[in-house]
Amino acid sequence: MTTATPEASPIGALGTPFEVLVERGKIREFAAAMQSDNAAYQGRDAIVPPTFLTTATTWAPPGSRVVVGFDRRRLLHGEQEYIFHGPLPRAGDTLIAQERLVERYAKPGKRGGEMHFAIVVTEFRSPAGDLVAEARGTFIQTALKGDAS
């Protein structure tokens, strides 16, 4: 049994790199949405909150992301992890993001059927190519209702 639709990206597939501009106003808005008044997220040299990089997908041009191939009506976002390889990005930084599909697997669903999982890693690099951060996300497609397979 296949774990994705035919148009899904294969394991190891890379998305097209895209630019992420770290804007001071967006950092402030994100901090406000988190109800944080931490001074580190304000001002000219603001650093990003650790989960800020999740917003990068809003900057991804159409077609640049890997395709997990799951039915959006049955899609869940599972685990999310961020790894920073140095100081947190700051206002004014430019990052180059690129997604990679690293794993697919399936498990029996607790209510029957099969749940499918896809793990996508997004690397964020400096314009010089230095690895700044990684985001590792797990996407889950729930079993079809009534699927007894």
N, C-alpha and C positions, 0 to 999 in steps of 0.2 A: 504494500500500500504506500502510495506517495504521500509526503507530508506537506505538499504545497501545490498550488495551481501551476499549470504549464508555463505561465509567464513569470514565475518566481525566479529570482536570481539564484545561481548555484552557490554552494559554500565556497568561500574565497573570493566571491565577486566583489569588485570595488565600485563604489559610486564615483561620480565625477567630482573632483575637488571644487569647493566653493568658498568664497571669502566671507568672513564674519567680522564685521566692524564692531568693536566693543565701545558702545556709546555711553557717555556719562548719564544722560537722561534715562536711558533704558535700564542702567544699573539702579538708579534711584527708584524708578517705577517698579522694578522687580522687588527691591527691598521693601517698598511700601506695600506691595501685594503680600509679602511675607510678614507684614506688620512688624518690621524691624526698624529701629531707629539707630542702629549701629553707625557711628560716625565714619567707619571705614568705607561705607557704601555711599558716602556723600562727597561732594566737592571734586575739584580738578583731578586729583590723583586717586579717585575711588577704585577700590578693588571689587571684583565680582563676588557676589555670594557664591558659595560652593556649588549650588545647583543651577546657577544662572545659565550654564552652557546648554541646558535643555531647550532654551529659546532659539538656539542656532538653526534648528530645522525650519523656523519661519523665514530664514534668509536663504534657504536652499532653493536654487532655481529649479523649475520643473524638469523632471528627468534625471536629476543629479543624485537621487537617493537610491540605495539598493531596494529591491522589491522583495518583501518577504512572502507575498502571494497569498495572504490570509484574507478571508471574508471579513470585511470591516464590521459587519453586524455581529460577529462572534469574536471580535478582537479584544483582548485585554492587554494592558501594559503591566508586566510583572516587575521583576527587580530592576533597579537602576543604580549604577555605581559610577562614581567619578574618581579618577586618579589624576593627581597633579604632580608633574615632574619638576617642580620648582615653584617659584612664587606664583600666586594667583594672578591671572590676567588683570590689567588695569584699563581704566578709561583711556581711549586713544589707541589701544593696541589693535592690530589687525591679525587675525588668525586665519589659517587655511584649514578647513574641515574636510574630511573625507571618511565616508562610511565603508565598512567591510562586513560582510556576512560571515560569521565565524563558526556557527554551529546550528544544526537542526536536529530535533529529536521528537519522539512522541511518547506519551504515557497514557495508561488507561484513565479515563475520567471516573470520578467517584460516583457519578450517576449514570455510568455506562458510556459507551463510545470511546473515542480516542481524542486526547488533547494534543495539539501540535505546538512546538516551541521553536522560536528562532532567536538567536542571539546576534545582535549587531553592535559592533564597536565603532565609535566615531573617534578618529584621531584629530587633534587640534594642534597644528604646527605654526611656528613663527614663519614669517616670509622667508627667513634664511633656511628653513627646513628643520629647525629644532623642535622636538616633541615637547609640547607645553602641557597637554592634558589628554585624557582619554575618557570617553563616556561609554559605558557598557550597559546596553538595555536588552531586556528579555521581553519578547512579544509572544503572546499566547493566543491560540485559536481554540476556543472551547468546542467540545463535541456537539454534534448536531442533536437536537432534541429527538428522542426516540431511537437514536443510533445504538443498536445493540451489538455492534461489531467489537 
